[in-house]
Amino acid sequence: MRIALLELTLHPLPLLEGLPRTAQQIRAWLEPHLPEARFSTVDVVDGEALPQLGDFDGLVVGGSEFGVYDDTEWMRPLRDFLELCRDHAKPVFGICFGHQIMADVYGGKAEKAEIGNVVGARGFDYGGSSVDAFVWHQDQVTHVPPSARVTGSADHCPVGALDYNFPARSVQFHPEYRASHLRELFVRGRDVFLAPQEADEGLASIKAAHVSKDLAAAQAVDLFRKACGRP
C-alpha cells in the first residue's frame, strides 16, 4: 500500500529550525498503525507537482497556513486533484486545512469562523467518545457537503469531522501533533504568529488536556485498508 502525504505547510527558517514538518509528523502518527504502507511526501507548497493517480493507493491532505479562499499557485490544481480522487475512488484523509478544502471541493463550504483563531487543546465528541485533541485553526467548515455526515463536533467547532459516502474522511483537529512540538511552536511563535494571550492560553490548555497519540488513527487505517480491499 502506497500512501502519499501532501505537504501544504510552509516551514520558515531559522524560526522553525530543528522542528519536523507537517508530513513528517503525519507519517510518525500513522505509520505504527499501518506497517504495510510505504509513505512518500509530495512538497506541494514548495512547488512539487501533485502525484499521478497511479502513483499512490491512499492520500493524506494535511494542514496549511492558507485558507481555501487564498489564491495560491497550487490551490486550483489541488481542487481538481481532489475531484479526480473522488471520481476514481482513491481514499483521502484530510486534516485541518485538508478537512476544509475537501468539504469546499465536495459541495460544502469552509470560511473564517466567527470564533476566530483556536489554538491549543480542545474537547470533541468524536467516534462516539469524548476526546481531547490539539487544534490550530481560524477557518472551519460552515456547510456540510451533501455527500458527507458529521462524525465529530464541539461547541467551538460544530463540524469537527466528516465521513463521506465515497472513500474519504477528515478531521478539523490535528491528530499528528504532539504536546512537546506544539509547546515549542507556541514559545517560538509568541509575538510572531501568535499574540501573547493566545500563546499563554494555548500552553495552559495543553497542560490540562489528555490527548491520545493514537487519536483518529483507527479511522484513517480503516479508510485506507477498506478502500484497498484489505482486512
MDAnalysis code that builds the backbone (N, CA, C; Angstrom):
import MDAnalysis as mda
import numpy as np

u = mda.Universe.empty(693, n_residues=231, atom_resindex=np.repeat(np.arange(231), 3), trajectory=True)
u.add_TopologyAttr("name", ["N", "CA", "C"] * 231)
u.add_TopologyAttr("resid", np.arange(1, 232))
u.add_TopologyAttr("resname", ["MET", "ARG", "ILE", "ALA", "LEU", "LEU", "GLU", "LEU", "THR", "LEU", "HIS", "PRO", "LEU", "PRO", "LEU", "LEU", "GLU", "GLY", "LEU", "PRO", "ARG", "THR", "ALA", "GLN", "GLN", "ILE", "ARG", "ALA", "TRP", "LEU", "GLU", "PRO", "HIS", "LEU", "PRO", "GLU", "ALA", "ARG", "PHE", "SER", "THR", "VAL", "ASP", "VAL", "VAL", "ASP", "GLY", "GLU", "ALA", "LEU", "PRO", "GLN", "LEU", "GLY", "ASP", "PHE", "ASP", "GLY", "LEU", "VAL", "VAL", "GLY", "GLY", "SER", "GLU", "PHE", "GLY", "VAL", "TYR", "ASP", "ASP", "THR", "GLU", "TRP", "MET", "ARG", "PRO", "LEU", "ARG", "ASP", "PHE", "LEU", "GLU", "LEU", "CYS", "ARG", "ASP", "HIS", "ALA", "LYS", "PRO", "VAL", "PHE", "GLY", "ILE", "CYS", "PHE", "GLY", "HIS", "GLN", "ILE", "MET", "ALA", "ASP", "VAL", "TYR", "GLY", "GLY", "LYS", "ALA", "GLU", "LYS", "ALA", "GLU", "ILE", "GLY", "ASN", "VAL", "VAL", "GLY", "ALA", "ARG", "GLY", "PHE", "ASP", "TYR", "GLY", "GLY", "SER", "SER", "VAL", "ASP", "ALA", "PHE", "VAL", "TRP", "HIS", "GLN", "ASP", "GLN", "VAL", "THR", "HIS", "VAL", "PRO", "PRO", "SER", "ALA", "ARG", "VAL", "THR", "GLY", "SER", "ALA", "ASP", "HIS", "CYS", "PRO", "VAL", "GLY", "ALA", "LEU", "ASP", "TYR", "ASN", "PHE", "PRO", "ALA", "ARG", "SER", "VAL", "GLN", "PHE", "HIS", "PRO", "GLU", "TYR", "ARG", "ALA", "SER", "HIS", "LEU", "ARG", "GLU", "LEU", "PHE", "VAL", "ARG", "GLY", "ARG", "ASP", "VAL", "PHE", "LEU", "ALA", "PRO", "GLN", "GLU", "ALA", "ASP", "GLU", "GLY", "LEU", "ALA", "SER", "ILE", "LYS", "ALA", "ALA", "HIS", "VAL", "SER", "LYS", "ASP", "LEU", "ALA", "ALA", "ALA", "GLN", "ALA", "VAL", "ASP", "LEU", "PHE", "ARG", "LYS", "ALA", "CYS", "GLY", "ARG", "PRO"])
u.atoms.positions = np.array([
    [0.850, -1.194, 0.000],
    [0.000, 0.000, 0.000],
    [0.886, 1.244, 0.000],
    [0.598, 2.153, -0.929],
    [1.396, 3.383, -1.056],
    [0.551, 4.584, -0.601],
    [1.049, 5.302, 0.395],
    [0.330, 6.445, 0.942],
    [1.114, 7.721, 0.630],
    [0.474, 8.634, -0.073],
    [1.092, 9.922, -0.400],
    [0.653, 10.965, 0.624],
    [1.605, 11.717, 1.141],
    [1.348, 12.774, 2.115],
    [1.605, 14.113, 1.441],
    [0.576, 14.956, 1.358],
    [0.744, 16.259, 0.732],
    [1.225, 17.262, 1.772],
    [2.403, 17.827, 1.541],
    [2.947, 18.863, 2.420],
    [2.445, 20.219, 1.939],
    [1.603, 20.849, 2.743],
    [0.981, 22.114, 2.365],
    [1.301, 23.231, 3.357],
    [2.209, 22.963, 4.283],
    [2.569, 23.928, 5.318],
    [3.980, 24.446, 5.080],
    [4.132, 25.755, 5.046],
    [5.447, 26.357, 4.919],
    [6.270, 26.088, 6.181],
    [7.587, 26.182, 6.052],
    [8.474, 25.870, 7.177],
    [9.565, 26.941, 7.234],
    [9.198, 28.155, 7.681],
    [10.162, 29.257, 7.647],
    [11.360, 29.024, 8.561],
    [12.527, 29.244, 7.990],
    [13.781, 29.122, 8.735],
    [14.388, 30.512, 8.899],
    [15.104, 30.791, 9.971],
    [15.521, 29.854, 11.029],
    [14.479, 29.662, 12.141],
    [13.304, 30.278, 12.027],
    [12.322, 30.236, 13.109],
    [11.983, 28.814, 13.527],
    [11.821, 27.915, 12.561],
    [11.395, 26.545, 12.872],
    [12.526, 25.536, 12.704],
    [13.752, 26.004, 12.749],
    [14.917, 25.126, 12.622],
    [14.837, 23.986, 13.630],
    [15.029, 22.762, 13.134],
    [15.068, 21.595, 14.005],
    [13.729, 20.962, 14.310],
    [12.631, 21.614, 13.910],
    [11.303, 21.044, 14.148],
    [10.848, 20.251, 12.929],
    [10.122, 19.165, 13.129],
    [9.654, 18.373, 11.989],
    [8.584, 19.110, 11.202],
    [8.551, 18.838, 9.903],
    [7.499, 19.403, 9.073],
    [6.217, 18.586, 9.242],
    [5.143, 19.116, 8.698],
    [3.825, 18.500, 8.907],
    [3.769, 17.063, 8.385],
    [4.262, 16.843, 7.172],
    [4.196, 15.491, 6.599],
    [4.980, 14.490, 7.445],
    [6.108, 14.926, 8.013],
    [6.878, 14.049, 8.901],
    [6.055, 13.661, 10.122],
    [5.337, 14.615, 10.672],
    [4.514, 14.341, 11.847],
    [3.360, 13.400, 11.509],
    [2.750, 13.589, 10.340],
    [1.656, 12.712, 9.923],
    [2.154, 11.278, 9.761],
    [3.324, 11.138, 9.160],
    [3.883, 9.794, 8.991],
    [4.167, 9.145, 10.348],
    [4.749, 9.907, 11.283],
    [5.062, 9.361, 12.603],
    [3.795, 8.955, 13.353],
    [2.709, 9.685, 13.121],
    [1.422, 9.346, 13.759],
    [0.804, 8.090, 13.153],
    [0.840, 7.963, 11.827],
    [0.090, 6.911, 11.138],
    [0.876, 5.624, 10.921],
    [2.178, 5.716, 10.724],
    [2.975, 4.556, 10.336],
    [2.900, 3.387, 11.317],
    [2.916, 3.603, 12.635],
    [2.841, 2.456, 13.542],
    [1.550, 1.647, 13.397],
    [0.496, 2.270, 12.900],
    [-0.801, 1.610, 12.761],
    [-1.021, 1.043, 11.356],
    [-0.118, 1.371, 10.432],
    [-0.245, 0.925, 9.051],
    [1.125, 0.434, 8.568],
    [1.645, -0.627, 9.186],
    [3.023, -1.060, 8.903],
    [3.237, -1.555, 7.482],
    [2.151, -1.945, 6.819],
    [2.303, -2.439, 5.437],
    [2.455, -1.320, 4.418],
    [2.311, -0.082, 4.852],
    [2.321, 1.054, 3.915],
    [3.738, 1.554, 3.636],
    [3.906, 2.076, 2.431],
    [5.103, 2.837, 2.057],
    [4.665, 4.283, 1.877],
    [5.316, 5.174, 2.599],
    [4.917, 6.574, 2.615],
    [5.829, 7.412, 1.725],
    [5.240, 8.377, 1.060],
    [6.016, 9.348, 0.283],
    [5.435, 10.728, 0.523],
    [6.296, 11.729, 0.546],
    [5.875, 13.106, 0.762],
    [5.945, 13.884, -0.540],
    [4.892, 14.628, -0.835],
    [4.844, 15.483, -2.017],
    [4.812, 16.928, -1.511],
    [5.881, 17.664, -1.745],
    [6.048, 19.010, -1.189],
    [5.344, 20.042, -2.069],
    [4.026, 19.997, -2.039],
    [3.194, 20.834, -2.909],
    [3.420, 22.313, -2.636],
    [3.524, 22.693, -1.369],
    [3.613, 24.106, -1.013],
    [4.894, 24.747, -1.548],
    [5.924, 23.932, -1.782],
    [7.178, 24.449, -2.307],
    [7.352, 24.174, -3.797],
    [6.257, 23.800, -4.470],
    [6.284, 23.724, -5.927],
    [6.341, 22.344, -6.535],
    [6.391, 21.290, -5.735],
    [6.422, 19.939, -6.301],
    [5.060, 19.593, -6.896],
    [5.070, 18.929, -8.041],
    [3.823, 18.592, -8.733],
    [3.040, 17.540, -7.955],
    [1.728, 17.621, -8.049],
    [0.868, 16.610, -7.446],
    [1.112, 15.253, -8.100],
    [0.943, 14.166, -7.357],
    [1.228, 12.846, -7.922],
    [0.197, 12.419, -8.966],
    [0.594, 11.479, -9.797],
    [-0.342, 10.845, -10.706],
    [-1.176, 9.829, -9.935],
    [-2.404, 9.597, -10.390],
    [-3.297, 8.691, -9.662],
    [-2.711, 7.287, -9.523],
    [-1.928, 6.857, -10.481],
    [-1.347, 5.526, -10.420],
    [-0.160, 5.400, -9.499],
    [0.263, 6.515, -8.908],
    [1.456, 6.507, -8.060],
    [1.154, 6.285, -6.585],
    [-0.118, 6.225, -6.199],
    [-0.442, 6.049, -4.791],
    [-1.763, 5.293, -4.656],
    [-1.951, 4.691, -3.479],
    [-3.185, 3.977, -3.169],
    [-4.058, 4.744, -2.186],
    [-3.471, 5.646, -1.424],
    [-4.195, 6.475, -0.475],
    [-3.492, 7.800, -0.303],
    [-4.241, 8.807, 0.153],
    [-3.737, 10.172, 0.212],
    [-4.087, 10.805, 1.549],
    [-3.140, 11.562, 2.113],
    [-3.421, 12.386, 3.287],
    [-3.172, 13.838, 2.913],
    [-4.196, 14.670, 3.113],
    [-4.093, 16.106, 2.844],
    [-3.972, 16.806, 4.189],
    [-2.811, 17.374, 4.461],
    [-2.543, 17.934, 5.776],
    [-2.940, 19.385, 5.920],
    [-2.463, 19.998, 6.995],
    [-2.801, 21.368, 7.313],
    [-2.024, 22.377, 6.480],
    [-2.389, 23.642, 6.660],
    [-1.738, 24.724, 5.924],
    [-2.012, 26.048, 6.613],
    [-1.108, 27.012, 6.417],
    [-1.372, 28.375, 6.879],
    [-2.406, 29.075, 6.003],
    [-2.640, 28.527, 4.824],
    [-3.549, 29.141, 3.866],
    [-4.981, 28.678, 4.093],
    [-5.917, 29.455, 3.544],
    [-7.326, 29.094, 3.573],
    [-7.796, 28.701, 2.197],
    [-8.963, 28.083, 2.126],
    [-9.489, 27.621, 0.839],
    [-9.759, 28.789, -0.109],
    [-9.858, 29.990, 0.432],
    [-10.153, 31.203, -0.332],
    [-8.893, 31.881, -0.868],
    [-7.702, 31.397, -0.517],
    [-6.456, 32.039, -0.938],
    [-6.114, 31.689, -2.377],
    [-5.454, 32.611, -3.047],
    [-5.095, 32.443, -4.459],
    [-3.631, 32.025, -4.567],
    [-3.369, 30.756, -4.273],
    [-2.013, 30.238, -4.421],
    [-1.912, 29.485, -5.750],
    [-0.700, 29.260, -6.203],
    [-0.499, 28.566, -7.480],
    [-0.991, 27.130, -7.425],
    [-0.969, 26.546, -6.246],
    [-1.312, 25.121, -6.136],
    [-2.764, 24.866, -5.743],
    [-3.524, 25.927, -5.414],
    [-4.877, 25.712, -4.887],
    [-5.829, 25.132, -5.942],
    [-5.866, 25.719, -7.122],
    [-6.758, 25.216, -8.173],
    [-6.380, 23.797, -8.606],
    [-5.079, 23.526, -8.846],
    [-4.712, 22.142, -9.171],
    [-5.084, 21.153, -8.069],
    [-4.963, 21.571, -6.814],
    [-5.331, 20.678, -5.714],
    [-6.825, 20.389, -5.731],
    [-7.627, 21.384, -6.001],
    [-9.074, 21.173, -6.089],
    [-9.414, 20.161, -7.188],
    [-8.818, 20.346, -8.349],
    [-9.055, 19.411, -9.460],
    [-8.593, 18.005, -9.092],
    [-7.475, 17.927, -8.402],
    [-6.904, 16.650, -7.996],
    [-7.831, 15.918, -7.018],
    [-8.414, 16.646, -6.086],
    [-9.338, 16.031, -5.136],
    [-10.599, 15.526, -5.824],
    [-11.047, 16.209, -6.847],
    [-12.183, 15.713, -7.625],
    [-11.824, 14.420, -8.345],
    [-10.611, 14.360, -8.881],
    [-10.154, 13.132, -9.544],
    [-10.087, 11.972, -8.555],
    [-9.585, 12.253, -7.348],
    [-9.516, 11.200, -6.328],
    [-10.907, 10.649, -6.024],
    [-11.881, 11.533, -5.891],
    [-13.262, 11.086, -5.652],
    [-13.767, 10.262, -6.833],
    [-13.555, 10.749, -8.044],
    [-14.083, 10.077, -9.232],
    [-13.451, 8.706, -9.451],
    [-12.211, 8.520, -8.957],
    [-11.520, 7.239, -9.136],
    [-11.447, 6.435, -7.832],
    [-12.231, 6.849, -6.837],
    [-12.347, 6.129, -5.560],
    [-11.000, 5.941, -4.869],
    [-10.135, 6.949, -4.982],
    [-8.878, 6.942, -4.242],
    [-9.166, 7.451, -2.818],
    [-8.826, 6.700, -1.792],
    [-9.160, 7.130, -0.431],
    [-8.347, 8.351, -0.004],
    [-9.037, 9.308, 0.601],
    [-8.415, 10.556, 1.033],
    [-8.763, 10.808, 2.495],
    [-7.734, 11.096, 3.296],
    [-7.930, 11.503, 4.686],
    [-7.421, 12.930, 4.825],
    [-8.283, 13.825, 5.339],
    [-7.925, 15.232, 5.459],
    [-7.770, 15.671, 6.903],
    [-6.806, 16.561, 7.134],
    [-6.528, 17.099, 8.460],
    [-6.527, 18.619, 8.395],
    [-7.339, 19.265, 9.211],
    [-7.406, 20.719, 9.341],
    [-7.684, 21.388, 7.990],
    [-6.690, 22.006, 7.348],
    [-6.933, 22.567, 6.020],
    [-7.434, 21.490, 5.062],
    [-6.898, 20.278, 5.187],
    [-7.369, 19.191, 4.343],
    [-8.850, 18.931, 4.535],
    [-9.302, 18.971, 5.778],
    [-10.724, 18.841, 6.122],
    [-11.535, 19.944, 5.449],
    [-11.013, 21.154, 5.497],
    [-11.731, 22.309, 4.955],
    [-11.806, 22.282, 3.430],
    [-10.684, 22.021, 2.761],
    [-10.716, 22.079, 1.304],
    [-11.483, 20.894, 0.725],
    [-11.439, 19.746, 1.378],
    [-12.250, 18.625, 0.918],
    [-13.730, 19.004, 0.964],
    [-14.166, 19.584, 2.074],
    [-15.565, 19.994, 2.182],
    [-15.915, 21.024, 1.124],
    [-15.020, 21.970, 0.899],
    [-15.267, 23.033, -0.074],
    [-15.351, 22.483, -1.495],
    [-14.497, 21.517, -1.816],
    [-14.491, 20.905, -3.152],
    [-15.701, 19.994, -3.344],
    [-16.087, 19.284, -2.307],
    [-17.121, 18.255, -2.441],
    [-18.539, 18.771, -2.190],
    [-18.721, 20.089, -2.256],
    [-20.071, 20.620, -2.239],
    [-20.476, 21.368, -0.992],
    [-19.571, 21.504, -0.030],
    [-19.853, 22.264, 1.181],
    [-19.189, 23.629, 1.125],
    [-18.852, 24.151, 2.297],
    [-18.205, 25.464, 2.350],
    [-17.337, 25.554, 3.595],
    [-16.156, 26.172, 3.431],
    [-15.280, 26.485, 4.552],
    [-14.925, 27.963, 4.479],
    [-14.816, 28.592, 5.631],
    [-14.527, 30.028, 5.682],
    [-14.022, 30.402, 7.068],
    [-13.618, 31.659, 7.216],
    [-13.192, 32.126, 8.529],
    [-14.357, 32.027, 9.506],
    [-14.074, 31.498, 10.683],
    [-15.119, 31.292, 11.674],
    [-15.243, 32.504, 12.589],
    [-16.464, 32.754, 13.045],
    [-16.705, 33.885, 13.934],
    [-15.928, 33.763, 15.237],
    [-15.667, 32.550, 15.678],
    [-14.954, 32.338, 16.937],
    [-13.505, 32.785, 16.850],
    [-12.968, 32.901, 15.618],
    [-11.591, 33.346, 15.430],
    [-10.582, 32.216, 15.576],
    [-9.346, 32.581, 15.902],
    [-8.259, 31.622, 15.990],
    [-8.443, 30.714, 17.210],
    [-8.353, 29.409, 16.998],
    [-8.479, 28.429, 18.076],
    [-7.184, 27.629, 18.123],
    [-6.455, 27.742, 19.220],
    [-5.160, 27.067, 19.323],
    [-5.033, 26.365, 20.669],
    [-4.254, 25.284, 20.674],
    [-4.005, 24.554, 21.911],
    [-4.665, 23.200, 21.909],
    [-5.424, 22.899, 22.955],
    [-6.144, 21.628, 23.065],
    [-7.601, 21.921, 23.398],
    [-8.498, 21.187, 22.763],
    [-9.929, 21.371, 22.978],
    [-10.610, 19.998, 22.997],
    [-11.799, 19.954, 23.580],
    [-12.564, 18.728, 23.613],
    [-13.461, 18.578, 22.397],
    [-13.662, 17.333, 21.972],
    [-14.550, 16.998, 20.862],
    [-15.340, 15.750, 21.207],
    [-16.526, 15.631, 20.648],
    [-17.227, 14.351, 20.575],
    [-16.825, 13.729, 19.249],
    [-16.134, 12.609, 19.309],
    [-15.603, 12.005, 18.086],
    [-15.702, 10.491, 18.185],
    [-16.305, 9.897, 17.152],
    [-16.410, 8.450, 17.116],
    [-17.181, 7.876, 18.292],
    [-18.134, 8.650, 18.824],
    [-18.933, 8.176, 19.934],
    [-18.297, 8.364, 21.297],
    [-17.146, 9.060, 21.354],
    [-16.463, 9.284, 22.626],
    [-16.111, 10.754, 22.790],
    [-15.908, 11.159, 24.030],
    [-15.404, 12.495, 24.318],
    [-13.882, 12.432, 24.356],
    [-13.232, 13.222, 23.524],
    [-11.782, 13.168, 23.419],
    [-11.206, 14.578, 23.493],
    [-9.939, 14.664, 23.897],
    [-9.172, 15.895, 23.765],
    [-8.360, 15.810, 22.486],
    [-8.188, 16.947, 21.825],
    [-7.438, 16.984, 20.575],
    [-6.691, 18.303, 20.474],
    [-5.571, 18.283, 19.769],
    [-4.825, 19.508, 19.520],
    [-5.423, 20.226, 18.315],
    [-5.495, 21.543, 18.423],
    [-6.099, 22.347, 17.355],
    [-5.251, 23.582, 17.075],
    [-5.353, 24.028, 15.824],
    [-4.752, 25.308, 15.437],
    [-5.437, 25.730, 14.140],
    [-6.481, 26.527, 14.245],
    [-7.198, 26.949, 13.045],
    [-8.003, 28.217, 13.309],
    [-8.211, 28.974, 12.233],
    [-9.126, 30.117, 12.282],
    [-10.290, 29.927, 11.311],
    [-10.170, 28.950, 10.421],
    [-11.229, 28.618, 9.472],
    [-11.932, 27.343, 9.925],
    [-13.198, 27.205, 9.513],
    [-13.946, 25.994, 9.805],
    [-14.886, 25.672, 8.652],
    [-15.321, 24.417, 8.595],
    [-16.376, 24.024, 7.663],
    [-17.692, 24.568, 8.203],
    [-18.362, 25.379, 7.393],
    [-19.614, 26.004, 7.834],
    [-20.845, 25.401, 7.167],
    [-20.659, 24.670, 6.063],
    [-21.752, 23.962, 5.402],
    [-21.258, 22.561, 5.052],
    [-22.013, 21.560, 5.494],
    [-21.618, 20.168, 5.275],
    [-21.951, 19.752, 3.843],
    [-21.029, 19.115, 3.128],
    [-21.335, 18.633, 1.778],
    [-22.486, 17.619, 1.805],
    [-23.302, 17.580, 0.761],
    [-24.420, 16.629, 0.738],
    [-23.974, 15.176, 0.759],
    [-22.716, 14.936, 0.390],
    [-22.195, 13.567, 0.361],
    [-21.558, 13.150, 1.677],
    [-21.654, 13.990, 2.713],
    [-20.944, 13.713, 3.967],
    [-21.890, 13.742, 5.161],
    [-21.440, 13.123, 6.246],
    [-22.142, 13.206, 7.520],
    [-21.134, 13.593, 8.598],
    [-21.596, 14.317, 9.588],
    [-20.735, 14.783, 10.671],
    [-20.466, 13.637, 11.643],
    [-19.184, 13.386, 11.919],
    [-18.791, 12.313, 12.834],
    [-18.012, 12.834, 14.035],
    [-17.831, 14.152, 14.092],
    [-17.154, 14.764, 15.225],
    [-17.590, 16.212, 15.351],
    [-17.768, 16.674, 16.589],
    [-18.253, 18.039, 16.766],
    [-17.904, 18.551, 18.154],
    [-18.062, 19.869, 18.318],
    [-17.865, 20.532, 19.595],
    [-18.576, 21.870, 19.532],
    [-18.830, 22.466, 20.676],
    [-19.464, 23.784, 20.686],
    [-18.636, 24.800, 19.912],
    [-17.318, 24.701, 20.033],
    [-16.426, 25.642, 19.353],
    [-16.169, 25.261, 17.902],
    [-16.644, 24.070, 17.497],
    [-16.385, 23.572, 16.143],
    [-17.470, 22.556, 15.783],
    [-18.627, 23.011, 15.295],
    [-19.752, 22.105, 15.032],
    [-19.444, 21.003, 14.014],
    [-18.615, 21.313, 13.026],
    [-18.254, 20.298, 12.028],
    [-16.794, 19.916, 12.266],
    [-16.589, 19.070, 13.261],
    [-15.238, 18.706, 13.652],
    [-14.659, 17.530, 12.897],
    [-15.516, 16.722, 12.261],
    [-15.054, 15.574, 11.477],
    [-16.163, 15.170, 10.517],
    [-15.765, 14.622, 9.373],
    [-16.714, 14.219, 8.342],
    [-16.346, 12.854, 7.778],
    [-17.375, 12.056, 7.505],
    [-17.241, 10.843, 6.703],
    [-18.077, 11.032, 5.438],
    [-17.516, 10.640, 4.298],
    [-18.194, 10.803, 3.018],
    [-18.780, 9.473, 2.544],
    [-19.670, 9.552, 1.548],
    [-20.254, 8.327, 1.005],
    [-19.408, 7.768, -0.139],
    [-18.182, 8.228, -0.226],
    [-17.127, 7.642, -1.061],
    [-15.894, 7.566, -0.165],
    [-14.782, 6.975, -0.591],
    [-13.665, 6.747, 0.344],
    [-12.959, 8.045, 0.767],
    [-13.515, 8.723, 1.732],
    [-12.926, 9.967, 2.236],
    [-13.399, 10.236, 3.650],
    [-12.476, 10.703, 4.483],
    [-12.756, 11.111, 5.850],
    [-11.881, 12.311, 6.172],
    [-12.300, 13.090, 7.149],
    [-11.489, 14.245, 7.516],
    [-11.785, 14.690, 8.938],
    [-10.801, 15.373, 9.525],
    [-10.937, 15.904, 10.883],
    [-10.400, 17.326, 10.915],
    [-11.042, 18.173, 11.713],
    [-10.573, 19.550, 11.848],
    [-9.367, 19.649, 12.783],
    [-9.279, 18.760, 13.745],
    [-8.168, 18.803, 14.701],
    [-6.916, 18.164, 14.105],
    [-5.833, 18.186, 14.886],
    [-4.526, 17.694, 14.412],
    [-4.115, 16.439, 15.181],
    [-4.461, 15.248, 14.710],
    [-4.047, 14.039, 15.431],
    [-2.546, 13.800, 15.362],
    [-1.864, 14.421, 14.404],
    [-0.423, 14.216, 14.239],
    [0.417, 15.041, 15.203],
    [-0.177, 16.066, 15.813],
    [0.581, 16.923, 16.726],
    [0.937, 16.183, 18.009],
    [2.054, 16.577, 18.597],
    [2.445, 16.119, 19.915],
    [2.596, 17.336, 20.821],
    [2.349, 17.157, 22.100],
    [2.355, 18.285, 23.035],
    [3.694, 19.013, 23.025],
    [4.789, 18.277, 22.997],
    [6.114, 18.905, 23.032],
    [6.337, 19.795, 21.810],
    [5.890, 19.321, 20.662],
    [6.044, 20.097, 19.428],
    [5.191, 21.359, 19.466],
    [3.956, 21.227, 19.925],
    [3.057, 22.365, 19.964],
    [3.538, 23.405, 20.981],
    [4.031, 22.935, 22.125],
    [4.577, 23.872, 23.114],
    [5.737, 24.667, 22.528],
    [6.599, 23.992, 21.789],
    [7.742, 24.669, 21.186],
    [7.294, 25.696, 20.152],
    [6.276, 25.354, 19.373],
    [5.736, 26.307, 18.399],
    [5.182, 27.548, 19.083],
    [4.504, 27.347, 20.211],
    [3.922, 28.481, 20.922],
    [5.012, 29.387, 21.495],
    [6.071, 28.773, 22.003],
    [7.166, 29.561, 22.560],
    [7.871, 30.349, 21.457],
    [8.175, 29.688, 20.358],
    [8.879, 30.370, 19.269],
    [7.977, 31.370, 18.552],
    [6.682, 31.064, 18.482],
    [5.765, 31.897, 17.722],
    [5.160, 33.042, 18.489],
    [5.455, 33.129, 19.778],
    [4.913, 34.218, 20.597],
    [5.376, 35.569, 20.038],
    [4.440, 36.445, 19.776],
    [4.687, 37.776, 19.196],
    [5.165, 37.711, 17.745],
    [5.131, 36.490, 17.140],
    [5.485, 36.350, 15.723],
    [4.228, 35.994, 14.944],
    [3.658, 34.821, 15.213],
    [2.392, 34.444, 14.574],
    [1.299, 34.126, 15.593],
    [1.595, 34.391, 16.871],
    [0.590, 34.267, 17.925],
    [0.689, 35.473, 18.858],
    [-0.456, 36.027, 19.230],
    [-0.472, 37.063, 20.253],
    [-0.090, 36.440, 21.596],
    [0.527, 37.200, 22.499],
    [0.932, 36.631, 23.792],
    [-0.196, 35.921, 24.529],
    [-1.391, 36.491, 24.518],
    [-2.512, 35.848, 25.215],
    [-2.870, 34.512, 24.571],
    [-2.845, 34.458, 23.236],
    [-3.125, 33.204, 22.545],
    [-2.104, 32.141, 22.929],
    [-0.836, 32.527, 22.937],
    [0.216, 31.577, 23.276],
    [0.063, 31.078, 24.709],
    [-0.201, 31.999, 25.631],
    [-0.326, 31.611, 27.041],
    [-1.532, 30.704, 27.264],
    [-2.664, 31.057, 26.670],
    [-3.864, 30.238, 26.831],
    [-3.690, 28.881, 26.156],
    [-3.015, 28.866, 25.005],
    [-2.756, 27.608, 24.329],
    [-1.880, 26.688, 25.153],
    [-0.829, 27.237, 25.763],
    [0.046, 26.436, 26.612],
    [-0.701, 25.871, 27.815],
    [-1.567, 26.688, 28.408],
    [-2.342, 26.226, 29.563],
    [-3.301, 25.107, 29.171],
    [-3.908, 25.217, 27.992],
    [-4.858, 24.183, 27.560],
    [-4.153, 22.861, 27.281],
    [-2.938, 22.922, 26.763],
    [-2.166, 21.705, 26.511],
    [-1.852, 20.990, 27.828],
    [-1.464, 21.766, 28.821],
    [-1.112, 21.190, 30.123],
    [-2.294, 20.477, 30.749],
    [-3.497, 20.990, 30.525],
    [-4.690, 20.429, 31.163],
    [-5.305, 19.267, 30.383],
    [-4.883, 19.060, 29.146],
    [-5.527, 18.072, 28.271],
    [-4.866, 16.703, 28.354],
    [-5.611, 15.696, 27.897],
    [-5.094, 14.335, 27.792],
    [-5.382, 13.862, 26.357],
    [-4.419, 14.071, 25.475],
    [-4.597, 13.770, 24.060],
    [-3.916, 12.449, 23.721],
    [-4.658, 11.524, 23.166],
    [-4.103, 10.228, 22.784],
    [-3.227, 10.361, 21.549],
    [-2.070, 9.707, 21.580],
    [-1.194, 9.711, 20.408],
    [-1.787, 8.883, 19.274],
    [-2.805, 8.089, 19.582],
    [-3.461, 7.253, 18.578],
    [-4.758, 7.869, 18.063],
    [-5.051, 9.108, 18.444],
    [-6.306, 9.742, 18.067],
    [-6.519, 9.695, 16.556],
    [-7.679, 9.194, 16.140],
    [-8.130, 9.123, 14.740],
    [-7.316, 8.174, 13.868],
    [-6.312, 7.517, 14.423],
    [-5.509, 6.607, 13.611],
    [-6.337, 5.422, 13.117],
    [-7.192, 4.870, 13.985],
    [-8.016, 3.727, 13.582],
    [-8.941, 4.095, 12.435],
    [-9.474, 5.313, 12.452],
    [-10.372, 5.753, 11.379],
    [-9.619, 5.903, 10.062],
    [-8.399, 6.429, 10.119],
    [-7.609, 6.579, 8.904],
    [-7.205, 5.216, 8.342],
    [-6.759, 4.330, 9.217],
    [-6.354, 2.988, 8.783],
    [-7.530, 2.240, 8.176],
    [-8.681, 2.309, 8.824],
    [-9.880, 1.650, 8.308],
    [-10.235, 2.162, 6.908],
    [-10.130, 3.460, 6.718],
    [-10.411, 4.048, 5.407],
    [-9.497, 3.469, 4.340],
    [-8.200, 3.464, 4.608],
    [-7.239, 3.025, 3.604],
    [-7.329, 1.523, 3.339],
    [-7.456, 0.735, 4.391],
    [-7.490, -0.711, 4.184],
    [-8.747, -1.160, 3.457],
    [-9.898, -0.595, 3.817],
    [-11.138, -0.971, 3.139],
    [-11.101, -0.576, 1.676],
    [-10.625, 0.624, 1.400],
    [-10.590, 1.105, 0.016],
    [-9.622, 0.301, -0.837],
    [-8.587, -0.243, -0.184],
    [-7.611, -1.042, -0.908],
    [-7.928, -2.534, -0.869],
    [-9.099, -2.895, -0.315],
    [-9.525, -4.278, -0.288],
    [-8.756, -5.136, 0.671],
    [-8.319, -4.551, 1.797],
    [-7.557, -5.305, 2.787],
    [-8.308, -5.322, 4.112],
    [-8.163, -6.408, 4.871],
    [-8.887, -6.509, 6.154],
    [-8.300, -5.583, 7.206],
])
